């Protein structure tokens, strides 16, 4: 659509005709009398719908606008087809006019009927959100008026008898009905034909359109239309809306007075930088809708401005002898065009507008709702007025009446920051001494971390110290080693993009590992025979070692400073590498900045904080003197006017980024003028201290964005979708306004000059970086989801096309953008499958590199997206694959018995029943069995183990038999059926081949040969052959040395710990338990850590450290309980009871044993049951001890447990 037709669509045909007919073509106040037919359509139940959607936040507001736009677009089309003119969109209503022609009434009636038919058809197709209309039609005299004009903005109003008839008839109609007023009904004749639409002289060019027409189009529309951005008008904004009702003012009867009052209201609003958006008239006076927060003038204190304006309007009305009611409400609204390409209006939609209207109708004076009052609490007093029940809303609206404006300072608040001079000294001391270590800078967004780090860099460069720079990124945070990519690109230089050249930078021993560098270099390095064998933890370790060695060599060759910014966006692999570098490269000076992290903290972060070489710097507020200097430097002046200094100090409270942005806002608004290094107040600048400036960084940024040119605003919004770091090449390729692409370099340079998106000079191509992620987030949030969606789609396609030869390094970025395509509206057909595909590939990539948390995130995202697909066999198969993949990192990080692990495997079991049995599904069956076993559901575990063995035998697959035989033997062991264990474990050893079955550690999470040795060792232990038991455990450990797998290694360690305990080898047990705890901590395995703590505590108690040992055991058992595991709990409790007994706590020991016995009865885990009764006998009185010993002996004999038979026999002999 042309700019002319778009412009004309904002002006009613009735008004356009009047403007074209005026001799001077100038806008002025007038009131014309004429006659015609008026149709008024109003949505039934709109309040309830708007409130329901408001509960969804900005997404609900956007859905409401989309819903109404869809309806009004069809309504507008029908009105135009029937020769009518849409004069006004009044929120949830539409007012249409037909000039006085013979067929106008019949055509209007037919139009109303067609509208209702359309709505009924639409409701039948979409029952989720139905809108119904009440339509009224009137006929007779009308007046068309132009009012306002301050400042150069006019409102067009249609009123009169026919309009009042349409309102009255609409109120009498039921939903879905068209009701004619008595006057219209008396004149109605069946339609004789379709009248010709009202003829309008359309100007041939925009220049022929009367200049006066511009005064009837809102400023945001004018600017965007002239920039070719008519389709990008819509935004989501926080707005304070005022509904003003003047019931005693008659616009038609007393036009001059009404014009003066409306102009006065516009003036009051304009002085506070608000705007009148609509004027309406009915039989009850004049209604005005105004707002604060619309572009181009947003303020964080818009609520205060709105209330002050309301008080000003009330004072104006009082001086004019008028009654006034004003309702003020604050909240998110849709701001944009509503209607169709033929006729539309710039309007606000949302529950906030509806609430303001209802408050206005509640009574005379000024009334505000709770959100507005809270925002004004520090500048205004309110008298409570109770609450207002609004039909369609579930909760009443709390009301208050503002009393008077009180200029007061913003409330003080404490900001955790650190002085900069001390930090500079600490860095300088390290730099000059050539001392390495970590300087960890922490502070909230915008507090000055980047400025401090930039100063560090300047110091280093001044001394000739080379630097390496890396940074985290919010979009790329799921990209492995994402923060380190620029670091290693700098190390390799031009060779970074050349696979052959990369090899020349590596030593002969490193060259076989070159493919591992694919995670940090922008070059395709396919796996070779060496790296293909490296998966999981092995690949992660090898990658870390290679990267550290490259950094070490680079640091040895020259004194070096490494700077890593925005660590709060680091992926887990980047954190792991940082910790490894700090631990192993003691001479390297490292600076890292981060926002405060939220608990639970990453182990790497805690280790870095606690490292002996770390200086932890938590930034606090700058002094007033320092802030003045910061602002002067950012403006490029020597000093500032005192009033500016006082304003910034009062508002910024020492926050440097906020201070800078506030200074820029003053400059951009023209309130201060800068010339030749001198800053002066503008000649017409008001008293700045009396102005309410934004109180948050977000508000200042919004204000700054609003003051950019339309082209610059659009550029920064589109760039925010690309990411915090964006290149001119990417932005140009996906820019939706092709005519603006040639000017894009200029606009980006201007944004860089304004310090919103400065140039990023570390990349080889022209790139820019949002100065703060807050700037990116604000720009991004201004756009509707429906606007962002096509941009994410274009970016994703660009990546696929640009890097088609190798998408592997970009999986996580593609997953992010395709996910946003799906999440921000109705996706294109290919979007959902691609979002699922890339999320799964990203998860596989993370799992392969042992980035378990990232793997969980990607797999969970893929499953969430998959649920949107219709049910099918293909979906079931894909979900099964994802559930199994998700269960692996969940098991490793949260323990076998975690509820989410069980949920994944149980869901997988259901899917198997649908998909059918197949060898590739067997890991799911094993996972379900393991979950049952660890949860203490031994009957279910036995049934599952027997079923799995039957499946393996039926499929005739030796690899499945290997797992099935082991699992059934393990279930028998824990059930206390010791005699049935060895045959199954012997089968495992007969089938096991260490080379052929290596992949089992990824399919099943364990080394089958290792765990078979462990269970054989445990069986030998209970059989009384403690030497054979120890040999089995040592054989298990040996397998984990040839098959590096921390999880299986811990399995063997814990098995050996039990044997050492049974052998009474306390020193060896203590040493082994320490190794268990260390290895479990390193890998984040809570189950193994819990066992290690119990064994460690047991050894400590035996060695005489009673308090320390009991604390360790209780900590371990508590951790075990937190994982949800029931397996081994009776045994662990028996160790605690023994410790309590040795520590002289017999009562506690008895209680612990009773708990263990109750656990046995509840679950059926009976392999250690005889020992529980034997130990209980040692704590019982002589007359009770005999019975406990005898029960222990009987159980041990029945279970076939010679070790425990021997122990109880010895006790019985001594009794």
N, C-alpha and C positions, 0 to 999 in steps of 0.2 A: 504494500500500500504506500502511496506517495506521501511525502511530508504534508502536502496541502490537504489531502483527504483525511489524514490522521488529525491534523489541526482542526479541521471543520467538524470532525466528529465530536469534539468537546463542546460545541455550541448548538443549542436547539435551533431548529430551522426557523421558528418564529422569531427568535432574536436575530439570527443571521439576516433574515429578510429585512428586518427593521434597520439594521446597520447598513445594509446595501442601499436602502431607500433614503437614508439621511443624506442631506446635501453635503454636510461638512464631514460626514463619516467619523465623528468624534464621539467618545463615550461620555454620557452625561446621565443625570438622574431624570427619569420620566415615568409616567404611569398612563398607559393607553387602555382605553375601554374597547371591548369588542365582544363578540358572542361566538359560541361554539359548543362542542361536546368534549367532556372530560371523563377519562377512565382512570380510576385509582385501584391498583392491585397491591395487596399487602399480604405478607406471609403469615400463616397461622402457626402459632407455637414456636416462633422464632427465638424467644427468650430461652426456652428449655433447650433448644438445639445449640444455641450459642454457648450456654453454660456448660453443656456436656462436652462440647469441643474445646472450650477454654481449659478444661481439666487436663488436656493433652499439651498445654503450653503453646509454644510457637507453631508446632505442627498442627494443632487443632485450629489455631487462627488461620493458618494457611488453607486448611481443608475447608473451613467455612467460606473463605473468599472464593475458592475454586468452585464450591457448591453453588454459591449465589451467582458467580459469574456465568456458570453453565446455564442456570435458569434465566438470568436476565438477558443473556445473549439470544436465546430463543424468543423470549418475550419481545425484545427490541425488534428482532427480525419480523415477527408477526405484526407488530404495530406498524412498522414501515410498510409491509406488504398491504396493509389495509388502509393506507393513506394517512396514518397518524404521525404525530411528532412526539417523541419522548422528551418531555420538558425537564423532569427531575427524577433522579434516583434518590429516594429518601431512606437510606439505610436498608431496611428490608421491604421497602415499598417502591412503586414505580408510578409516576404521574404522566399520562399521555393526553394529547390535545388534538382535536380535529376542528379545523375552521368551519364556520357556518356554511355548509353546503347541503343540498337536498338529501344526499345519501350518507352524510357523516354519522348520524345516529345509528342507522342500521349497520354501517360498516364497523362502528365501535362495538356494537353488540355482537356482531359476528366475530370480531377480533377477540373479545372476551371469551366467547364460547370455544374458539380455537385454542386459546391459551389453556383453558381448563382441560380440554381434550388432550393437549400435549402433556400436561402434568400427569394425567391419569395413565397415559401410555408409558411415560417415563417411570412412574411408580411401579408399574407392573414389571418393568425391566430391572429396576434397582430398588429392592425393598429395604436396604440397609439404612438409607437416610432419605426419607420422603418429605417433600415440601408440598404443602397445600396452600392455595391462595383463596382469599376472599376478594371479590371484585365488585366495585360499585361504579355506576355510570350516572353522570348528571348532565344537564343541558341548560343553556341560558347564557347570561352575561358573565364575562370574565374580565379581569384586568391583567395586563402584562406590564411589569415594572422593572426598572433598573435602579438599584440602590447601592449606596456605599461610595466607593471611589477613593478610599483612604487605605493605604497609599497606592493609588492607581490600580486598585482591584475592585471590581464590580460584581454584584450578584444579580442574577436574573430571577424574578419571582412571578409565579402565576397564581392568581387568587380570584375570588369572586363567587357569585352565587352557584355557578355550575361546579366549581371545585368543592364548595361546601356540600352540595348534593351528593357528589361522588363519595366524599368521606362518610356522610351519614348512611348512604346505601351500603357501603362496604362494611360498616359496623353491624348492619342488619343481616348480612349474608352469612351463611354457614360455609365451612371450608369446602371448596370445590364449586361454589355457586357464583353466579353473576346476578346481581340485583340492580334494577333500575330505580332511580328516584321516581316519585309520583309524577313529576314534571316530564321526565324522560319517557316514562311508561305511557303517558297520555299522547305523546308525539310519535311513538314507535310505529314504524311500518316495516313489513318484511322487506329484506334487501332486494332491490331491483337490478343490482349489478355492482360491479366493483368500481369504486370511484378512482379517478386518476390521482396519484399522490400530489401533494402540495408542490407546485412548481417553485423552484428556487434558482436564482441565477448563480451558478457556481463560477467563481473567479477562475480565470485560466491559469493563473500563477499565484504563488504565495504573495507576491508583491501587490497584486490587485486586491487582496483581502484587506478590508479596512483595518488600519492600525488599532482602532478602538477595540477590535475583537480580542486583541491580546489581553486586555484588561479583564476579560471574563474567563481566562484560562489560568489555572494556578501556576505559580512560578516554577515548581519542580517539573511540570509538564512542558512549559515553554522551553526551559533549558534542555531537557532531554530530547524533545522533538527536533529542536534546531541542531542537535548533535547526532540525529539519526538513531536515538536510543528509545524510541517510543515503545518498543516491545519489552524494554527492560526497566520500566517505571517502578514496578512493584517492589516493595521492601517490607520487612518485618521490623517494627520499631516499638519502643516503649514510649507511649504518648500519654499526656494528661489532657483529657477532653473536658470541655465545658459545654453544657446545654443551658441556654439562656431563654427564659420565657417572659415575654412582656404582654400579659393578658389584656391590659387596658389600652394598648396602643393599636389603633386601626390604621393600617398602611394605606388603604384606599381612601378612607374618609378624611384622614389628616396626613396626607402624603409628605408635606414639607417637614412636619415634626418627626415623622417616622424616619425620613431620610437623614435628618440631623442626628437622631439617636443612633441609628445603625452606623453612621459615619463615626460618631463618637466611640461606639463599641470597637470599631476597627482600629481607631487611634489608640485606645487603651491597650488592645492586644498588640499592636505594632510596636508600641514603646517597650514592651517586655519581650519582643521578638516571638510573639504568637501570631496566629492567623485565623481569620474567619473562613470557614470552609463551606458553610451553607446557610441560607436564609429561607425560611418558609413561613407561610401565612395560612391561617384557617379561621374559623368563626370564633376562636378563643384568643386571638391576638397574633403576635409575631414570635417565632422561634428562631434562635441563632445557634448554630453549632460552631465551636471554635476549638483550637487545639494548640498545644505546645509539644515540640519534639518532632514535628514534620520537617523534611528537608526544605531549605538548606540550613536550618538553624536549630540544631539539637543542643540541649543542655542537660547536664546531670541533675540540675535543680529545676527541671521543667514543672514538677509538681508544685513547688513553691511559687514559681512564676504564675502558674495557672490560678492558684488561690489568690494571689495578689491581684491578678486581672479580674477575678470574680468579685473581689471587694471593690475594685475600681469601677466595674460595671454597675454594682449595686449603688455606689455613691453617685454615679452618673444618672441612674434612673431616679434616685431620690431627689436629685437637684432638678430633674425634669418633672417631678410630681407623678412618677409612674410606679406601679407595683412591679416587682421583679422576682423571679425564682431562678436560682442558678444551681445546677448539680455538677459536681466535679468528681471525676473518677480517673484513676491512673492504672495503666497496664499495657500488655502487648496488643498491638492492633496490626491489621493488614493495611498498608497504605499503597494505593495504586488505582489503576483504571478498572472500572466495572462497567459491563455492558457489552457492546459489540463493535465491530469496525465501523458500523454505520452511525452509532450514537453511543457515547460513553461519557463517564464522569470520573474525575479523580476524587476518591472518597476514602473513608476509614471504615473498617469493619472489625467487629469483635465484641466480645461480651462487655468490654470496658465502655464502649459507646452506648450499649443498651442500658447498662447500669447508670451511667450519667443521665440518660433521659428519664429513667424512672425516679432518680433522686430529685431531679428538677420538678417532677410532677408531684412530689411529696408535700410541698408547701412553699410559702414565701421565704425570701432571704437566700443566703448562701449555705449550701450543705455539701459536705465532703464525705467520702467513704474512707475506710480504715487504711488502705494502702496510701492514699494521698496524705492522710493525717500523719502517718508514720514517716513519710518522706519530708514532711514540713515540721516535724516535732521540735527542731532546734531553733526555728525562726518564728513560729506562730503558736498561739494558744488556741485551743479548741474547747468549746463547751459540748459535753455529750448530749446527744439528741435521741438516744435509744437506738433502736434498729428498725429496719424497714423490710417487710416481707414482700418479695417480688414474685409474681406468678411465674412458675416455670423454674425457679431457683430452689435448690434444696436447703440452702442456709440463708437466714436473713442478713441484710447488709447493715453493718454498724455505721452510724452517722455521727457527724460532729459539725459544729458551727464555728468557723474561724472568727476570732475576736478582733485582732489587730496585728499589723505587721510589726515585728520587732527585729531590728538589725542586731545580730549577735554573731559572735565568732563560732566557727564550727567546733564541735566538742573535741577535746583533746583525746588522743589515742596513743598507745605505746607501740612503736614499730621496732622490731628487733634488727638493729643494724650495727656496724662497727666503724670507728673512725678510720680514715684512709691514711693518715700520716704514719701511724704505727704499722700499718700493713705494708706500706712502701718500705719502711726500714727493715722489716723482717725479710722481705724479698731481696732487698739490696744486700743485706748481710750474706745471704746464701749465694747470691750471684757473684759478689766480689770474692768470697772465700772459695768459690768453685765447689761448693757443697751441694750435693744432690738431695733428693727426697721429694716429698709431696707437699704442695701448698693447696689445701682444699678450701675454696671460697664458697660459702653458702649464703644465700639471701633470697628474699622474695622477688618476684618478677619486677624488674624496673628499678631495683634498689641500687644499682651501680656496679654489679659484678663485671659486666662487659667493659665499662670504663676503667675499672681497676686493672683488669687483665690487659687492656690495651696499653695502659701505662707500663705494666711489666714488660710487655713486648718492646715498647720504645726504649726502655732502659737496656734491655738485652741487645737490641740492634745498635744502640749508641756505643756499646762496648764490643761490638763485632761478634756477638754470640749468635750463631745460626739458630733458627727456630723451625719447629714443625707444628702445624696447626691441624686440629681435628675438632669435630663438633657433632653432637647428637641432633636428631631431627624428628619432629613429631610424626611425620608421615612415614619416614624410613626407620622408625624405632624398632620395627620387627625385622629389619634387614640385618643379618648377622654381620658383626664387625662394622656396621654402618658408620659409626663414629670415627673409625680408623681409616676409612678408605682414602680420604684426602691426605692423611699422614703418609701412607705408603705410596700414594701417587707422587708425592713430593720427593720421597726417598728415591724412587726409580726414575723420576724425571720423564724425559721423552720416551724412555724405554717402556714406560708403564702400559702403553697401548700396543706394543710389539712383542708377541710371544717369544720370538727368537732372541730379541734384545733382553728380555727378562732373564733368560738363562745366563747371559753374560754377567749379570749382577750376582749370581749365586755361586757358591763354592761347589766343587765336584760332589761333595756329600749332600749338598742341598738340592742339586739339580733334579734328582728323581722326585723330590717333593714339590716341584714347581706348580703342579696343578692345584695345590692347596692355596696358592695365592689368588685364585679366582675370586675368593670372597672379599679381597681388598683391592684388586686392580681391575680396571676397565678393559680387560682383554680376555678372550676365550682361551682357556687352558684345560683341555679335556683330560680326564683321568688317564693315567698310564698303569702299567701292571703293578707298580708299587702302591700308588694311591688308591687304586680300585679296591684293594684289600682293607683299606682304612675306613672304618665306619664307626658311628656312635662315638663313644668316649675316646677310642683310639684316634679317630680322625681329629676330634677336638683337641686332644693333647698334642698330637703331632703339629697341628696348625698353630697352637699357642707357642710351642717350642720354636717353630720356624720363624714366626713373627718376632718373638723376643730376640732370637739370635740376629735377625736382620737389624733390629733397633740397636742391639748391643754393638754390632760392628759399626753402625752409623754414628753412634754416640762415642765410641772409642776413637774414631777418626777425627772428631772435633768436639770441643766443649759445646753442649747442646741444651736448648730449652724446648721442652715439649708442652704445648698448651692444648687442653681439651675443654671445649666450651659446651654448655647446655647438657651436662651429664644427666639431668633428670629425664632426658629422652633416650638415654643409652639402652641398647638391647643387652641381654644378659651376657652374650659373648664379648661385647665391648667392655663391660664391667670386669669380666674374668681376665681379659688381656691387660687391662689397667692394673689390676691387683698383681698379676704376674710380673709386669714391668716394674712396679714399685718394689716388689720383693726381691727381684733378681738384678735390677740395674741400679745399684745404690748410688752411683755417681751422676745419674741423670736427674736434672732439675725438672720437675713436672708441676704445672699449674692446672688445676681443674676447677671449673665453676659449676654450680648446680643450684637449682631451687631446693628448698627444704623438701626432703622425701617423706612420704607418709608411711607409717608402720603398717604391716611388718616390714622391717628393713631387709634389703638384700644382704646376704652374708658377706658379699664382696665389699659392700659399702661399709658395713660394720668393721670388717677387717681393715679397710683403708683408714677409717677414723681412728682405729686403735693402734695403727702401725707406729712404731717408734720414730720414724722419719717424718711423720705428718704434722704439719702446722694447720690447725683447723681455724679458719677465719669466718666468723659469723658477722655479716655486715649489719651495722646499725645506722641510725639517721645521721645525716650530715648537720653540722652546726649552721646557724643562720648566716654566718659570715662565709662559710664554704658554699652554701647554696647560692648566695649572691654572686660569688665568683663563677660557679658553674653556669648560671644563667647568662652572665655577662659574656663568657667565652662562647656559649652556644649561639648567642646573637651577634657575636663579633664586635662587642663594644667595650669601652674601658670602664664605664660605670653605668648604673641604672638610676632612674628617678626613685626617690625614697618611697613614693606611693606604690610603685611597681614591686620594689623589694619587700615592702610590708605585706602586700597582697599575696605574693608567692610564698613568703615564709608562713603566713597564716594558713594558706590553703594546702601547701605541699607538705608541711610538717617534716621537712628534711629529706623527702623522697626525691632523689635527683632526677629520675626519668620523668616523674610527674612535673617537677619544676621546669624542666626543659620544654615539655609539651605545653604547659600553661603559657610559657613565654612565647612559644611559636604561635599559640592561639591568639594571644594579644597582638602579635605582629601581623598575623594573617587577617585579623579582623580590622586592622587599621587603627587600633587604639593607641599603638605606639609607633613612632616613626624612627627609622635608623638611617643616618647619613654620616659618612666619613667617620665611622667608629663612635658616633655619639647617638645615644638613645634619648628620645624626647617623647612626652605625651603628645598625642595628636591635638591640634587646636580645639576640636569639638569633642574631645574625649570626656565622658562623664566621670564622676567621682568613682574610681575603680573599687575602692573599699566598700562602697554601698552596692556594688553589683554582686549578684550571686553567681559565681563561676562554678563550673563542674567540680564536684568533690572527689571524683575518682579518675584514674588514668583512662579507663574505658570511655568515660564521658568526654574527656578532652580529645581523645582520638576520634570519636564520632564527630565531634564538633569540627575537628581539623579536616576530616574527610568531606564533610558537608561543604566546606569552604574551598575545596578544590574545584577545578573546572569539571564540567560533565565528562569530558574525555579522560581526565586524570582519575576521577572517581571510578569510572568504569574499568580503567586499566588496573587499579589497585584491587578492585573486587575480583576481577578475573584472575589476577596473579595469586590472590589468596587461595583460590581453588587448586592451583598448581602445587603450591607448597610454600614453606617459608623461604626456601632458596629456589629461585626460578631463573631460567635463562631466557634471553630475548628470542632465541630460536624456538624454544618450546611454546612460549606465549604467543609468538607470531603465528605459529602453525595452528593453534587451536582458537585464535581470537575470533569471536563470533561476528564482529563488525569488520568485514574485509576492507571497507572504505577507510577505516581508521588505522590499518596496519602500517602504512607508510609513516604515519605520525607517531607510531608507538615508540621508537627510539627517543624522540624528543620528549614525549610525555614521561617516559621512564627516567630520563635524565633529570626532568623537573622534579619528579618524586624523590630522586636521589638527592637533588639539591636541597629539597625541603627536609631531608633526613628521615623520611618515612621508609624508603627502601633504598639504602645506600648501595653503591656498587660493591660486588664481591670480587676482589681482585685476585683471589687465589686460584680461580678456574681459568682454563685456557680460552674459554669463550665468554662473550658478554653476559654477565650474570648479575643478579641483584638479590639482596637479602632483606627481608623485613627486619627493621631495626630491632623490633621486639616481637615476639610471638603474639603478644597482646594486640598489636596492630593488625596482624594477620587474622586473628580470631574475630576482632570487631568487624573488619571488612567482610569476612566470610559470613558472619551472622546477619549482616544487613540484607543479604540476598535470600530470596525464597528458595526452598528446596527444589522447586520446579525450574528455577533458573540455574542452580548449581548442577543439577543432574546432567543436562547436555554437555556441560563443560567437563565434568568428570568422565563422561562417555568419550568425548573427543580426546582427552588426555590419555585415556587407556588405549584407544585405538592408535594414537600417535606412538606410544611406546611399543605397541605390537608391530607396527609397520617399520619404525626406525631401527628397532633391535631384533628384527625378525630372525636373523641368523643365530642369535643366542639370547633367549629371554630369561635364562636361568638367573642372572644377577638381579633381575627386575621383578621376580615373582611377587615379592612382598608389596612393592609399589603398585603393581597391577591388581593385586588382591585388594589393596586399599581403595583404589579408584573404582574398580568394578563393584565393590561392596557399596560404595557411596551411590553409585548409579542405581543399585537395587533399593537402597534404604531411603532415597530421597524422591520417591514417586513411583509411577507405573513404569517399570523398566522395559526396555526393548527386549525382544524375544531372546537374543543371545546373551543378555547381560547376566541373568541369574545363573545359567550354566557356567559362564566364564568366571563369575565371582566364586562359585563353588570350586571350580577347577583350580584357580590360582590360590585360593585359601588352602586347598588340600596339598598342592605342590609346595607352598610355603611351609606348611606343617611338616611334610616329609623332609624338606630341606633342613628345617630346624631340628627335627628328630635325628637325622643322620649326623648332624653336627653336635648333638647332645645339648642343644638349647631347648631344654624341656619345657620351660615356662612359655616360650614363644610357640612351641609345638602345640601346647594345650590351647593357647589363644586361637591359633589358626584352625585347628580341627574343630573347636567349639563354634567358631564363626561359620565354617563350612556346614556343620550340622544345622545350625540355625537357619542358614539360607536354604538348605536342602528341604527343610520342612515346608517351604513355600511351593514346592513342586507338587503336582497332583500325584496321588498314590499310583504306583506302578511297580512291576517286577524290577525294572531298571533302577528306580529310586531305592527300593529295598536293598538291592545289591550294593549300590553306592553308599547308602547309609551304613550298611553292615561293615563295609571297608573302613569308613570313618570312625565308627564306634570302636572297632578293634584298634585302629591307630591311636585314637584318643586314650583308650584304656592303658596303653603302654606308658606314656609319660605320666599319666595320673597315678598309676601304680608306683612308679619309681619315686615320685615327689611327695605323695600323700599317703602311701602305705596301701597294702593289699586290701585292707578292710574298710577303706574310706567309702562313705556312702556313694560318692560320685563314681567310684570304680565299680561298685556293685551295680549301679544304675546303668553304666555303659555296657557291662557284660550281660546283664539281664535283658536289656533291650536287644543286644546282639543275639541272644538265645532265641528271642521271639522272631527275629528276622531270619534266623537260620531255618526255623520251621516253615517260613514262607518260601525262602530261596531254595531250600533243599540241601542235603548233605553234600559236601565236596571236600577234598583234601585241604584246599586253601582256607576253609572255614574252621578247621580243627583248632587253631589257636583260640577261637572264641569259646569252644567247648571247654578247653583247658582253663581259660580265664574264669568262666562261670564256676567250675569246680574249685579253683583256688579261692575264689571269693567265699564260697560256702565253707571251705575248710578253715580259712582264717577267721571267719565270723563265728566259728564254733558250731556250724550246722552239719554235724558229722554224718547224720543219716542221709541228708541231702547230698553231701559230698560223696558218700559211698555209692549211692545210686547213680550219681553223675559219673564217677570213676568207672563203674561197671559198664555204664552206657558208652562211655568213650572207648573202652576196650573193645566192646562189641562193634562199634563203628570202625575202629582201626582194623579189626580182623575182617570185617565185611568188605572194606575197601582194599584190603591186602597191601597196605602201605607200610613198609618197615619204619619209616620216619615217624609215622603216627603211633605205631606200636611202641617205639622208644619212649615217647611221652606218656602214653596210656599206661604202660607197665610201671613206670616210675610213680605216677600219680596214684594208682591203685595201691601200690605198696606203701606209699606215704600215708594214705588214709588209714590203712590197716594199722600202721605204727601208732598214730595218735589215738586211735580207738582202743589201743592196748592189745591188739591182736598180733602179738610179736611174732608168733610162729609163721604167720602168713606174709611177712615182709620180705624175707631173704629171697624166695623164689622169684618175685617180681623184679627185685634189684639185680639179681643175677641175669635176668633176661635183658635188662637195660645194658649191662656190660657186654653181653653177647652181641647186641645190636649196635653198640656205640662205636663210631669212628671219629676220632678227634678232628680230622681234616674235613670229612664230608658233612659233619653236623655242626659246623661253626655258626651257620646262620640261625640256629635255634635260639641263640641269645637275644636276637632281635624279634623272632616270632613269639617266643614264650617267656623271654625275660630271664632265662637261666641257662647255665651249661648243664645239659642232662647227665653227662658223665660225672661232673663234680657233685651234683646234689644226690646222685645215686650213691656215691662213696660216703657222703654225709649220713644218709639214712642207714646205710650198712654199718657205718661206724657207731651210730646211736644204737642200732640193734645189737652189735657186738658188745657195747657197753652194758646194756641191760642183761645180756647173756652172761656177763661176768668176765669176758675176755677183754680186759682193759688195754692190753698191749695191741691186740688186733684193732681195737677201736681207734687207738691213736694212729696206727698205720693207715687206716682208711681215711682219717681226717687229713693226714699229711699228703696222701695221694690226691685227695680233693683239692688241696691248696696248690699242689704241683700243676694240676690241670689249669688252674686260673692264672698260673704264670705263663703257660704257653698260649692260653686263651685270655688275654687281658680283658677282664669284665668285672668291675668293682662290685656289682651286685652279687655275682656268684662267689667272688672272693670272700665277701662278708658272710655268706652262707657257710663256707668252709671254716672261717674263723670262729663263728658262733658255735658250730658243731664241735670244733676242737676245744672251745672254752668249756663246754659241758663235760667233755671227757677229762680235761684237766681238773675240773671241780670234783668229778667222781674219783679221780686218782689222788686227790688231796694235794695237788701241786699248786700251792697258793701263789708263790712268786711268779711262776709261769702264767698262771691265770691273770694276775694283775697286769703283767706286761702285755698279754694278748688282749685283754679288755681295753687297755689304752689304745692299742692299734685299731680295735673295732670302732671305738668312739671317734678317733681321728679320721679314719677313712669314711665312716658314715657321715660325719660333719662335712667333709670335703665335698661329698656327692649329694648331700641333702636327702638321706635315706632315714626317715624317722623310726621305722621299725627296728632296723639294725642298731641305731643309736640307743634306743630304749633297752635292748638286750645288753649292749655293751656297758651301759650305766649300771645295770643290775649285777652283771658279772664283776665289774670294777668295785662296786660297793661290797659285794660278798667277799672279795679278796681283802679289801681294806678292813672289814670287820674281823676277819680271821687273823689279820696282822696286827690287830689291836686298836685301829682307828675307828672306834665304834660310831661316834657321832657323824664323822665324815662319810663312813661307809653306808650307814642307814639313810643319810640324806641322798646319797647317790642312787641307792636302790629305790627309794620312794619317788625320786624324780623320774627314774627309768620306768617304773610301773605306771606313774601318772601319764608319761608320754605314750606308753603302750596303750593305755585306755583312750587317749585322745585320738589315736589312729583308728579306733573302733575294732581293734583286733581282740579276739577271744582266744585264739590259738596260743598255747604255751603259758597262758595266764596261771593255771594251777602250779606249774613248775616254778615260775618266777615268784609267785607268792610264797612258795615253800622256801625259796632262798631268803626272802625277806624275813620269814618266820624264824629261820635258823639264825639270821643276823640279830634279830630282836632277842632271841634266847641267849645268844652269846653276850649281848650287851646288857643282860640282866633285866629284860623286860618280858617276863613270862606271860603276863596277861595279854599284852599286845601280840605276842607270838601265837597264843591260843586263838585269839580273835582272827588273826591272819589265816591260820590253818583252817578254821571253820569257814572262812570265806572261800578258801581254795576248794574245800570239800563240796561246798554248795555249788561252786562253779562246775565241778566234775559232774555232779548230779544233773545240773541244768543242761550241759552240753554233751556229756558222754566222752570227754577226753580223759582216758583212763590209764595211759601208759605210765604215769608217775603216781597213780592213786595209792599203791601200797606204801610208798614212802611218806605220804601225807599222814596216814594213820600211825606209822611207826614213830614219826616225830611228835605227833600228838600224844602218843604214849609216854614220851620222855618228859612231857610237861604236865601229865595227869597225876593225880594222887595214886598211891600204890594200888588201891582197890579198883581203880578204873584203868590203870595202865595196862594190866594183863589183857583186858578185852580189846584194847586198841592194837596191841602187838599181835594178838591172835588173828584179828581181822586183817591186819597188814600181811601176815604170813599166808593166810588163806587166799587173799587176792593175788599176791605175788606168785603163789603156786599155780593158781588157776590161769593166770596170764602167761605163765611160762617165762618168768623174769628172774633168772638165777641170781643176779646181783642183789635184788631186793629180797629174795628168799634167804640168801646168806645173811644179809643184815638183820632181818627179823629173827632168824634162827639164833643168831648170836645173842640178841637181846633176850629172847625167851629163855635161853639157858641160864642167863645171869639173874633172871627174876626169881 
